[in-house]
């Protein structure tokens, strides 16, 4: 992916002197950077850190990365504790208010698409397809303590105990899944094995033949020897297997979603090491996404991402909401609307 020079954009914008603003926390000191947030985006950012550390710019720079879930990442980001947040959903209105109160201006950068993948144990021979209504029967709050055997979900399923494994409430995947399936990000049963660490969910599903879980597409691809992906029936009545082509063709609905990183503008201006890392990340983003088993945007779209960073377009394009049921084209149109309403900047 071309960088700023290849686009005809001068990097001197980042090198010009700026007015000194209030100091940042130690999380963005010259040689130590801290990143937290989405477990879904974690593999992409982890790979970016590894490759950045191999460059001359990365020498002497220590970058810590934690998988805390999107909500926990936003809490730290909007409290000025970290300058970079991974997110599997857009920032919400409460988080925007906290950022505003703490003087945090941010740049929202879409980096990839994902298929939230519903999985069962590899040895399960009878479960292959689920409808959104069956998923809701499994996961909604009203099913807690009541829907405990598979034949309660579908009479054709066996009368075996259900073992559910899924993200915790700090996860952006939790928010997106429940908004898409249960009509509200808060509408989820809690009597299941939960974790913001997707590897915990992988192991939970892998240990029980009657289990079901959900997480980002990459975690399925990296664990196919232990897991089986479930086809999801879309609005046209077609059972669709999660795949790169299904997301790109916009047939894997309603569980397709964009992935983001959020950048603290002040840190970008004031800290050379942080700026170097962010530029490296965006300059190599297409390859990083592919190597991490996620769905890349078009190369031309990544040039817009580069431009959005260069121009320091502030705020969110989603108005604090969660984009459910939108096509890739619609999400990208929203994300690159440079003329957003003032309250979302």
PyMOL commands that set and color helices and strands:
alter all, ss='L'
color gray80, all
select helices_A, chain A and resi 12-15+39-53+70-78+93-101+132-139+141-143+150-152+172-182+198-206+217-221+244-248+265-270+272-283+285-291+299-311+328-335+342-344
alter helices_A, ss='H'
color red, helices_A
select strands_A, chain A and resi 28-29+32-37+62-67+84-87+106-115+117-121+129-131+163-167+193-195+211-215+227-229+231-233+239-240+256-264
alter strands_A, ss='S'
color yellow, strands_A
deselect
rebuild
show_as cartoon
